Amino acid sequence: GFFDDWRTPQEAITHFSAYSEKSVLFAISQLVKEGLLLEKDSPDAAQDSLIAREWSNWLPGGSFHFSTKDAPYASDNRSLNRLKAALLKTSPPKIFKNVKSVKKLLPARTFPNSEFVRVLMARRTHRQFSKQKLTLEAVS
């Protein structure tokens, strides 16, 4: 890919000329911020080179292992706020979904004549329901 070799922001702007300069620079800054693109001669680039040398037989899995080790987690508030914002922008999905397609009948299944299968097939459940209300404590 384009970023397989070290590139300057200006080279990226030229390469991705279908996009505005501002858009390309913003995308690069986001990729760097999230650790998906490294800056030349940075501490992260040095660590990446070390991993590449030491774990060359295990790449790309080894690199993924080390880059995701001790990763910071998003706070619950950040995640919750993002989800709440999405709820306001989108409508809920329909409760039922009908897929129009040709129905295909599956062949009847035959089971081996064994004691285990006979026991399973003979099982019946017995449920007895009460008219009493359940408390929240009983359910939890």
MIPAPA-845812 format. One record per residue (C-alpha): residue in three letters; residue number from 1; x negated, z, y negated. Coordinates in nm, 3 decimals. Example, Ala and Ser with C-alpha at 12.3 -4.5 7.8 and 13.67 -1.06 7.14 Angstrom:
('ALA',1,(-1.230,0.780,0.450)),
('SER',2,(-1.367,0.714,0.106)),
END
This chain:
('GLY',1,(0.000,0.000,0.000)),
('PHE',2,(-0.089,-0.021,-0.365)),
('PHE',3,(-0.205,0.341,-0.388)),
('ASP',4,(-0.421,0.327,-0.072)),
('ASP',5,(-0.718,0.286,-0.309)),
('TRP',6,(-0.784,0.478,-0.629)),
('ARG',7,(-0.589,0.317,-0.913)),
('THR',8,(-0.560,0.382,-1.284)),
('PRO',9,(-0.223,0.424,-1.451)),
('GLN',10,(-0.285,0.095,-1.633)),
('GLU',11,(-0.336,-0.086,-1.301)),
('ALA',12,(-0.006,0.060,-1.180)),
('ILE',13,(0.172,-0.053,-1.496)),
('THR',14,(0.038,-0.406,-1.444)),
('HIS',15,(0.122,-0.409,-1.073)),
('PHE',16,(0.475,-0.277,-1.123)),
('SER',17,(0.546,-0.503,-1.421)),
('ALA',18,(0.914,-0.534,-1.326)),
('TYR',19,(0.951,-0.174,-1.448)),
('SER',20,(0.895,-0.034,-1.795)),
('GLU',21,(0.564,0.133,-1.875)),
('LYS',22,(0.749,0.460,-1.937)),
('SER',23,(0.923,0.437,-1.598)),
('VAL',24,(0.598,0.371,-1.408)),
('LEU',25,(0.415,0.656,-1.584)),
('PHE',26,(0.706,0.893,-1.516)),
('ALA',27,(0.712,0.795,-1.147)),
('ILE',28,(0.336,0.853,-1.120)),
('SER',29,(0.364,1.193,-1.288)),
('GLN',30,(0.644,1.294,-1.050)),
('LEU',31,(0.446,1.181,-0.744)),
('VAL',32,(0.142,1.377,-0.866)),
('LYS',33,(0.356,1.683,-0.948)),
('GLU',34,(0.506,1.683,-0.596)),
('GLY',35,(0.165,1.634,-0.430)),
('LEU',36,(0.248,1.290,-0.293)),
('LEU',37,(-0.013,1.114,-0.508)),
('LEU',38,(-0.354,1.263,-0.582)),
('GLU',39,(-0.568,1.225,-0.892)),
('LYS',40,(-0.922,1.099,-0.836)),
('ASP',41,(-1.188,1.377,-0.836)),
('SER',42,(-0.923,1.652,-0.838)),
('PRO',43,(-0.951,1.960,-0.612)),
('ASP',44,(-0.656,1.829,-0.410)),
('ALA',45,(-0.832,1.495,-0.359)),
('ALA',46,(-1.148,1.677,-0.244)),
('GLN',47,(-0.944,1.880,0.007)),
('ASP',48,(-0.769,1.563,0.125)),
('SER',49,(-1.108,1.396,0.186)),
('LEU',50,(-1.231,1.701,0.377)),
('ILE',51,(-0.922,1.699,0.597)),
('ALA',52,(-0.964,1.325,0.655)),
('ARG',53,(-1.325,1.378,0.770)),
('GLU',54,(-1.263,1.686,0.984)),
('TRP',55,(-0.933,1.576,1.136)),
('SER',56,(-0.981,1.198,1.155)),
('ASN',57,(-0.874,1.193,1.521)),
('TRP',58,(-0.554,1.378,1.434)),
('LEU',59,(-0.437,1.177,1.134)),
('PRO',60,(-0.179,1.144,0.995)),
('GLY',61,(-0.035,1.448,1.176)),
('GLY',62,(-0.326,1.676,1.083)),
('SER',63,(-0.298,1.580,0.718)),
('PHE',64,(0.075,1.648,0.721)),
('HIS',65,(0.014,1.985,0.888)),
('PHE',66,(-0.231,2.099,0.621)),
('SER',67,(-0.041,1.955,0.326)),
('THR',68,(0.279,2.136,0.427)),
('LYS',69,(0.112,2.464,0.518)),
('ASP',70,(0.213,2.749,0.285)),
('ALA',71,(0.440,2.514,0.089)),
('PRO',72,(0.638,2.683,-0.188)),
('TYR',73,(1.008,2.713,-0.120)),
('ALA',74,(1.277,2.626,-0.370)),
('SER',75,(1.454,2.936,-0.492)),
('ASP',76,(1.811,2.991,-0.380)),
('ASN',77,(1.929,2.967,-0.740)),
('ARG',78,(1.763,2.629,-0.791)),
('SER',79,(1.914,2.492,-0.472)),
('LEU',80,(2.254,2.643,-0.543)),
('ASN',81,(2.259,2.506,-0.898)),
('ARG',82,(2.166,2.159,-0.771)),
('LEU',83,(2.446,2.170,-0.513)),
('LYS',84,(2.700,2.293,-0.768)),
('ALA',85,(2.603,2.008,-1.002)),
('ALA',86,(2.652,1.757,-0.720)),
('LEU',87,(2.996,1.903,-0.642)),
('LEU',88,(3.108,1.837,-0.997)),
('LYS',89,(2.997,1.472,-0.980)),
('THR',90,(3.134,1.374,-0.640)),
('SER',91,(3.473,1.395,-0.478)),
('PRO',92,(3.502,1.560,-0.137)),
('PRO',93,(3.516,1.338,0.170)),
('LYS',94,(3.850,1.269,0.336)),
('ILE',95,(3.952,1.522,0.599)),
('PHE',96,(4.025,1.254,0.859)),
('LYS',97,(3.848,0.926,0.920)),
('ASN',98,(3.996,0.627,1.101)),
('VAL',99,(3.752,0.373,1.234)),
('LYS',100,(3.903,0.035,1.307)),
('SER',101,(3.745,-0.107,1.620)),
('VAL',102,(3.822,-0.231,1.967)),
('LYS',103,(3.899,0.051,2.208)),
('LYS',104,(3.681,0.055,2.515)),
('LEU',105,(3.800,0.239,2.821)),
('LEU',106,(3.531,0.428,3.003)),
('PRO',107,(3.511,0.409,3.381)),
('ALA',108,(3.651,0.701,3.577)),
('ARG',109,(3.383,0.953,3.665)),
('THR',110,(3.336,1.065,4.023)),
('PHE',111,(3.169,1.394,4.095)),
('PRO',112,(2.964,1.481,4.401)),
('ASN',113,(3.145,1.689,4.661)),
('SER',114,(2.955,2.015,4.620)),
('GLU',115,(3.050,2.382,4.604)),
('PHE',116,(2.917,2.412,4.249)),
('VAL',117,(3.129,2.122,4.120)),
('ARG',118,(3.438,2.255,4.303)),
('VAL',119,(3.394,2.598,4.139)),
('LEU',120,(3.356,2.444,3.795)),
('MET',121,(3.656,2.215,3.838)),
('ALA',122,(3.873,2.501,3.968)),
('ARG',123,(3.802,2.728,3.671)),
('ARG',124,(4.089,2.817,3.446)),
('THR',125,(4.078,3.017,3.130)),
('HIS',126,(4.320,3.298,3.068)),
('ARG',127,(4.392,3.398,2.714)),
('GLN',128,(4.625,3.664,2.593)),
('PHE',129,(4.687,3.683,2.221)),
('SER',130,(4.807,3.985,2.030)),
('LYS',131,(5.053,3.981,1.742)),
('GLN',132,(4.843,4.239,1.558)),
('LYS',133,(4.638,4.134,1.255)),
('LEU',134,(4.262,4.142,1.287)),
('THR',135,(4.065,4.337,1.032)),
('LEU',136,(3.766,4.179,0.862)),
('GLU',137,(3.545,4.446,1.021)),
('ALA',138,(3.668,4.355,1.370)),
('VAL',139,(3.589,3.989,1.318)),
('SER',140,(3.246,4.052,1.169)),
END
